[in-house]
Amino acid sequence: MNARSDHSGNDENEAGTAHRPRALLLLATILFAEAGLLWAAVVWLILELLTATPTSLTSALAILVLVLIAATWVTAIAINSLRRRSWIRGAAVTWQLVQIAVAVGCFQGFYARPDLGWALLLPSLVVLVLLFQRPVIAATTSGPEVHGSQQ
């Protein structure tokens, strides 16, 4: 056994079941909701691809791949937020900024959809606020990842 496996055995499991700050749980909940909606979009795009003839098959496949990558990435962020990984803060900020950019686009143009814009903007703002709350920073700074890398 190496030192890392000794440390990350029961200690990590105990840390995972230890008290999680409410802000971290709310953050994870919103991230899982965003991931769930992205997976729903993946399913919808696949069904559309199978049942309708796209104007451009290449564009339809490209959009499907992008949404699939986004769904996978946001799912990874959500899962690892519960594992208290420090890297999730930067990843979540990046995703929320992308989502805010899409939300701004929903508010303008000929086919504006302010309802979708608000549905994207409000959770993004909440996640950004939660990411900089002291309990979330503390929980994701002193997690198992930090202890494991010190050895």
C-alpha positions as CSV (number, residue, x, y, z in Angstrom):
1,M,0.0,0.0,0.0
2,N,1.2,3.5,-0.7
3,A,0.7,6.5,1.4
4,R,-2.0,7.9,-0.8
5,S,-4.2,4.8,-0.6
6,D,-3.7,4.8,3.2
7,H,-4.9,8.3,3.5
8,S,-7.7,8.2,0.9
9,G,-9.3,5.1,2.3
10,N,-11.7,5.6,5.2
11,D,-10.8,9.2,5.7
12,E,-12.1,10.2,2.3
13,N,-15.3,8.2,2.9
14,E,-15.8,9.8,6.2
15,A,-15.2,13.2,4.7
16,G,-17.7,12.5,2.0
17,T,-20.4,11.7,4.6
18,A,-19.4,14.4,7.0
19,H,-21.5,17.6,7.3
20,R,-21.7,19.5,4.1
21,P,-22.5,23.2,4.2
22,R,-26.0,24.1,3.0
23,A,-24.4,26.4,0.4
24,L,-22.5,23.5,-1.0
25,L,-25.6,21.3,-1.2
26,L,-27.6,24.1,-2.9
27,L,-24.7,24.6,-5.3
28,A,-24.6,20.8,-6.1
29,T,-28.4,20.8,-6.5
30,I,-28.4,23.6,-9.0
31,L,-25.5,22.0,-10.9
32,F,-27.3,18.6,-11.0
33,A,-30.4,20.4,-12.3
34,E,-28.4,22.1,-15.0
35,A,-26.8,18.8,-16.0
36,G,-30.2,17.1,-16.1
37,L,-31.6,19.8,-18.4
38,L,-28.5,19.4,-20.6
39,W,-29.0,15.6,-20.8
40,A,-32.7,16.3,-21.7
41,A,-31.5,18.5,-24.5
42,V,-29.2,15.7,-25.7
43,V,-32.1,13.3,-25.8
44,W,-34.3,15.9,-27.6
45,L,-31.6,16.6,-30.2
46,I,-31.2,12.9,-30.9
47,L,-34.9,12.4,-31.3
48,E,-35.1,15.5,-33.6
49,L,-32.2,14.1,-35.6
50,L,-33.9,10.7,-36.0
51,T,-37.4,12.1,-36.8
52,A,-36.8,15.3,-38.7
53,T,-34.6,16.1,-41.7
54,P,-32.1,18.8,-40.6
55,T,-31.2,21.6,-43.0
56,S,-27.6,20.8,-42.4
57,L,-26.7,17.3,-41.0
58,T,-23.2,18.5,-40.2
59,S,-24.5,21.4,-38.1
60,A,-27.0,19.2,-36.3
61,L,-24.3,16.7,-35.4
62,A,-22.0,19.4,-34.3
63,I,-24.6,20.9,-32.0
64,L,-25.4,17.5,-30.6
65,V,-21.7,16.8,-29.9
66,L,-21.3,20.2,-28.2
67,V,-24.4,19.7,-26.0
68,L,-23.2,16.1,-25.2
69,I,-19.8,17.5,-24.1
70,A,-21.5,20.2,-22.0
71,A,-23.8,17.7,-20.3
72,T,-20.8,15.5,-19.5
73,W,-18.8,18.4,-18.2
74,V,-21.5,19.9,-16.0
75,T,-22.3,16.4,-14.6
76,A,-18.7,16.0,-13.7
77,I,-18.7,19.4,-12.0
78,A,-21.8,18.5,-10.0
79,I,-20.5,15.1,-8.9
80,N,-17.2,16.5,-7.8
81,S,-18.8,19.4,-6.0
82,L,-20.1,16.8,-3.5
83,R,-16.6,15.3,-3.4
84,R,-15.4,18.8,-2.4
85,R,-12.8,19.0,-5.3
86,S,-11.2,22.4,-5.5
87,W,-11.1,22.5,-9.3
88,I,-14.9,22.7,-9.5
89,R,-14.9,26.4,-8.6
90,G,-13.1,27.4,-11.7
91,A,-15.0,25.0,-13.9
92,A,-18.4,26.1,-12.5
93,V,-17.5,29.8,-13.0
94,T,-16.6,29.1,-16.6
95,W,-19.8,27.2,-17.3
96,Q,-21.9,29.9,-15.6
97,L,-20.3,32.6,-17.8
98,V,-21.1,30.5,-20.9
99,Q,-24.7,30.1,-19.7
100,I,-25.0,33.9,-19.0
101,A,-23.8,34.6,-22.5
102,V,-26.5,32.3,-23.9
103,A,-29.0,34.0,-21.6
104,V,-28.1,37.4,-22.9
105,G,-28.6,36.2,-26.4
106,C,-32.1,35.0,-25.4
107,F,-33.1,38.5,-24.5
108,Q,-32.4,40.0,-27.9
109,G,-32.9,39.5,-31.6
110,F,-35.9,38.7,-33.8
111,Y,-36.5,35.3,-32.0
112,A,-36.0,36.6,-28.5
113,R,-37.1,34.4,-25.7
114,P,-36.9,36.3,-22.4
115,D,-38.4,33.4,-20.5
116,L,-35.5,31.2,-21.5
117,G,-33.1,34.0,-20.8
118,W,-34.3,34.4,-17.2
119,A,-34.4,30.6,-16.8
120,L,-30.7,30.5,-17.7
121,L,-29.6,33.8,-16.0
122,L,-31.0,33.4,-12.6
123,P,-29.5,30.0,-11.7
124,S,-26.2,31.1,-13.1
125,L,-26.2,34.2,-10.8
126,V,-27.1,32.0,-7.8
127,V,-24.3,29.6,-8.6
128,L,-21.8,32.4,-8.9
129,V,-22.8,33.8,-5.6
130,L,-22.7,30.4,-3.9
131,L,-19.2,29.6,-5.3
132,F,-17.8,32.6,-3.5
133,Q,-19.5,31.9,-0.2
134,R,-17.0,31.2,2.6
135,P,-18.4,27.8,3.5
136,V,-18.2,26.6,-0.1
137,I,-14.6,27.9,-0.5
138,A,-13.6,26.2,2.8
139,A,-15.3,22.9,1.9
140,T,-13.7,22.8,-1.5
141,T,-10.3,23.9,-0.3
142,S,-9.7,21.4,2.5
143,G,-11.2,18.4,0.7
144,P,-9.6,15.0,0.2
145,E,-7.9,16.2,-3.0
146,V,-5.7,18.7,-1.1
147,H,-4.7,16.2,1.5
148,G,-3.9,13.5,-1.1
149,S,-1.6,15.8,-3.1
150,Q,0.4,16.8,-0.1
151,Q,1.9,13.3,0.3
